[in-house]
Every structure is written in structure tokens, then in C-alpha cells.
Amino acid sequence: MDEKIKRFKHCDPRFYPYLDKVFSRLPNEVRDGILGDEGFEILADKELPDICGRCFCFDRPVEKLVYLNSRALMQPDHRLLCSIAWEIADYVTRKKGGAGDERSIEELLVRWGFEREVTSVCFCDAVADSTVFKSGYEWARRQSEEYVMLHFGIYFDEWNERGLAGMSGERVESFRSKFSPSKLLPDSARRVEKEVPEGFSVDEVLMEGIMAAVKEVKVQEQEKQSRSEKRGI
């Protein structure tokens, strides 16, 4: 990991690996410029969502402060990386006199090599609030962790890195064979299909919801392991 990332001293260290991945993919001049720009800061504190307030002191005046909610660690890696890169792109476009509009930021991210992440996040955003997504997620959370990991854990690494939109057709079909949409949506499949964005199938949205539950299981396992290690178990 680039040691310069540790200059973000008010950033939860759990985000450091993600910051490192993003900065390693940026053009050299952008990476060096941001890491050397003390007016750019990143703030993330795992206790912030649960407390009334907290004071943070910075060594220099801050021009751009990016806040990362610790709950974002529950998001797939491709989404978290895109979120971090998006904030950097927003800062860069504004520094150059741009308006920081969505189109300009997306175009810059594509030039930086984040096209896959942008595409996957567009899919996530399009389906995340749908009844179908929630049905897949809630169904998976009702299953035992052993069941979920046995049947869907084998797709986790690909989905976590590339998103469903970035997985091969063969792997998606293999995933599709692991569950029955009619059982997850027995009485409302016809009605909820109208809620699915154009270009996507009910199956794909259910799969996205299922994998969101798998990500939570994975993160909770990591946190349990970390606590055990700290206790010397």
C-alpha cells in the first residue's frame, strides 16, 4: 500500500485497501496531485453513524472533504471503488473550472479506466429500490449462512469485483440455476416484473439482491474474525 494514503488520518483504516486500489489506477499526475494536496481530505469513522457528534481537527484548511460512511463497507467492492473514484473525479473537474456535473464525472472516470465500475453501479442504482431486489435480499437473509455460502458463495469474488453486469453469460446462467424465481416471488411475479428497469430481467434483479446478502455475511465473518484475533482467540 502507498504509505501516503495514511496521511488521511481521520479515515477508518478499513478503507485504506480500497483507497489504495483506486489511487493505484489513477493517472500518475492525478494520483500525485491528490495525495500531495492537503486541501483534499477523506473522513471515515466507524462510530459516526451511531453518535450525536464528534470534532475532527485538521492540520491545514480543507477545501474538499469526502465523507465515507462505514456502512459502505457492506457494498460490493466495485461500488465502493466507484464511489471513491467519483469523489476524486468531482474534485478534479471542479479544480479545472468544471461544474462537477454527472456526465463530466462519468466521462472522466471512463478515461481513467473505471468504465466497468460505472456500468455496474448504474445497474445497482437502477434496481436497488425495487421490490424484486428486496425480495431476493430478504429471502437470502432468512436462509442459514451455511446455505447461502454453499450455494452462492462461489460467485462472490466475481460479483464483488465486477458486478453482475461484468460476469460471463455462462456464470450468470450457472447462478440462475441455483434458485427458483417463482418460489421467491410466488404470487407477485407478474406484477413486480413491471418494476424491473428496461433491459433487465426479474432473475438478474433477484440475483443482485441475493449477492447483497452474501456480501453482508462475508463482512460479518471478517469482523468476527478480527475481534477474535484481537482477543487472542
C-alpha positions in Angstrom: 0.0 0.0 0.0 1.1 3.5 -0.8 2.2 4.9 2.6 1.0 8.4 1.5 -2.6 7.2 1.9 -2.0 7.1 5.7 -2.0 10.9 5.6 -5.8 10.6 5.7 -5.5 10.2 9.5 -9.3 10.7 10.1 -10.1 7.8 7.7 -11.1 4.4 9.1 -8.2 2.1 8.2 -10.6 -0.4 6.9 -11.0 1.9 3.9 -7.2 2.0 3.2 -7.1 -1.1 0.9 -9.9 0.4 -1.2 -8.2 3.8 -1.4 -5.0 2.1 -2.4 -6.8 0.3 -5.3 -8.4 3.5 -6.5 -5.2 5.6 -6.3 -3.1 2.9 -8.0 -5.4 3.1 -11.0 -5.4 6.9 -11.4 -3.1 8.6 -13.9 0.2 9.4 -12.2 -0.3 13.2 -12.3 -3.8 12.9 -10.7 -2.6 10.4 -8.0 0.4 12.5 -7.1 -1.6 15.7 -7.2 -4.4 14.4 -4.9 -2.0 12.8 -2.4 0.0 15.9 -2.2 -2.9 18.3 -2.0 -3.6 19.0 1.7 -6.8 20.7 0.8 -8.2 17.3 -0.1 -9.2 15.1 2.9 -11.1 11.9 3.5 -13.1 11.3 6.6 -14.5 8.0 7.8 -15.2 7.0 11.4 -16.9 3.7 12.3 -18.7 5.4 15.3 -20.1 8.3 13.4 -23.4 6.7 12.3 -24.2 6.0 16.0 -23.2 9.1 17.9 -24.5 12.6 18.1 -21.4 14.4 17.1 -17.6 14.5 17.1 -14.9 17.1 16.5 -12.1 16.5 13.9 -9.1 18.7 13.7 -7.1 19.1 10.5 -3.6 20.4 10.2 -4.4 22.6 7.2 -7.6 24.3 5.8 -9.7 21.8 3.9 -11.1 22.6 0.5 -12.7 19.3 -0.2 -13.8 16.8 2.5 -15.0 13.4 1.3 -17.1 11.5 3.9 -17.2 7.7 3.7 -20.0 6.1 5.7 -18.7 3.0 7.4 -21.8 1.2 6.2 -20.4 1.5 2.7 -18.2 -1.4 3.6 -21.3 -3.6 3.1 -21.4 -2.6 -0.5 -19.7 -4.7 -3.2 -16.1 -3.6 -3.9 -16.8 -2.3 -7.4 -19.4 0.0 -6.0 -17.2 1.3 -3.2 -14.3 1.8 -5.5 -16.5 3.7 -7.9 -17.8 5.9 -5.1 -14.3 6.9 -4.0 -13.1 7.5 -7.6 -16.3 9.5 -8.3 -15.5 11.9 -5.4 -11.9 12.3 -6.7 -13.2 13.0 -10.2 -15.7 15.5 -8.9 -12.8 17.4 -7.2 -10.6 17.3 -10.2 -13.3 18.6 -12.6 -14.2 21.4 -10.2 -10.5 22.3 -9.8 -10.3 22.7 -13.5 -13.3 25.0 -13.6 -15.9 22.5 -14.4 -19.4 22.3 -12.9 -18.9 18.8 -11.5 -21.9 17.5 -13.4 -22.7 13.8 -13.5 -21.9 13.4 -17.2 -18.5 15.1 -17.0 -17.6 13.0 -14.0 -18.6 9.7 -15.7 -16.6 10.6 -18.8 -13.6 11.3 -16.7 -13.9 8.0 -14.8 -14.2 6.1 -18.1 -10.9 7.8 -19.3 -9.3 6.8 -16.0 -10.3 3.1 -16.6 -13.3 2.8 -14.4 -15.8 2.1 -17.1 -16.7 -1.4 -15.8 -17.4 0.0 -12.3 -19.5 2.8 -13.7 -21.6 0.3 -15.7 -22.1 -2.0 -12.7 -23.1 0.8 -10.4 -25.6 2.1 -12.9 -27.2 -1.4 -12.7 -27.1 -1.4 -8.9 -28.7 2.1 -8.7 -31.4 1.1 -11.2 -32.6 -1.9 -9.2 -31.7 -1.3 -5.6 -35.1 0.2 -4.5 -37.2 -2.4 -6.4 -39.4 -4.9 -4.7 -37.7 -7.7 -6.6 -34.2 -6.7 -5.3 -35.6 -6.6 -1.7 -37.3 -9.9 -2.2 -34.0 -11.6 -3.2 -32.1 -9.9 -0.4 -34.7 -10.8 2.3 -35.0 -14.3 1.1 -31.2 -14.9 1.3 -31.0 -13.3 4.8 -33.7 -15.8 6.0 -31.5 -18.7 5.0 -28.7 -20.0 7.1 -25.2 -18.6 6.5 -24.0 -22.1 5.6 -26.7 -22.5 2.9 -26.1 -19.1 1.4 -22.3 -19.5 1.2 -22.6 -23.1 -0.1 -24.9 -22.1 -3.0 -23.9 -18.6 -3.8 -20.5 -18.0 -2.2 -18.8 -19.4 -5.3 -20.0 -16.4 -7.3 -19.0 -13.9 -4.7 -15.5 -12.9 -5.9 -16.6 -12.3 -9.4 -19.6 -10.3 -8.4 -17.8 -8.4 -5.7 -15.1 -7.3 -8.2 -17.0 -6.9 -11.4 -20.7 -6.8 -10.6 -23.4 -9.0 -12.2 -23.1 -7.0 -15.4 -19.4 -7.9 -15.6 -19.8 -11.6 -15.1 -19.8 -14.0 -18.1 -23.0 -15.3 -19.5 -22.1 -18.8 -18.5 -21.5 -17.9 -14.9 -24.8 -15.9 -14.8 -26.7 -18.9 -16.1 -25.0 -21.2 -13.5 -26.0 -18.7 -10.8 -29.6 -18.6 -12.2 -29.9 -22.4 -11.9 -29.4 -22.2 -8.1 -32.8 -20.7 -7.3 -36.4 -20.6 -8.5 -37.8 -17.1 -9.1 -41.3 -18.4 -8.8 -40.6 -19.6 -5.2 -39.1 -16.2 -4.2 -42.0 -14.3 -5.9 -44.8 -16.8 -5.9 -47.8 -14.5 -6.0 -46.5 -11.3 -7.4 -44.0 -12.2 -10.2 -46.2 -10.8 -12.9 -46.9 -7.5 -11.1 -43.3 -6.8 -9.9 -41.9 -7.5 -13.3 -43.2 -4.1 -14.3 -41.0 -2.6 -11.6 -37.8 -4.0 -13.2 -35.9 -1.4 -15.3 -36.0 -1.9 -19.0 -33.2 -4.1 -20.2 -33.0 -6.2 -17.0 -34.8 -9.4 -16.1 -36.5 -10.4 -12.8 -33.9 -13.1 -12.4 -31.0 -10.7 -12.6 -32.5 -8.3 -10.1 -33.2 -11.2 -7.7 -29.6 -12.3 -8.1 -28.3 -8.8 -7.2 -30.4 -8.9 -4.0 -29.1 -12.3 -3.1 -25.5 -11.2 -3.6 -26.0 -8.1 -1.4 -26.9 -10.5 1.4 -23.9 -12.7 0.7 -21.7 -9.5 1.0 -23.1 -8.8 4.4 -22.4 -12.4 5.5 -18.8 -12.0 4.3 -18.3 -8.7 6.1 -19.8 -10.0 9.3 -17.5 -13.1 9.1 -14.4 -10.8 8.7 -15.5 -8.7 11.6 -15.9 -11.7 13.9 -12.5 -13.0 12.9 -10.9 -9.6 13.5 -12.5 -9.4 17.0 -11.3 -13.0 17.8 -7.8 -12.1 16.7 -7.7 -9.0 19.0 -8.8 -11.1 21.9 -6.1 -13.7 21.1 -8.6 -16.5 20.4 
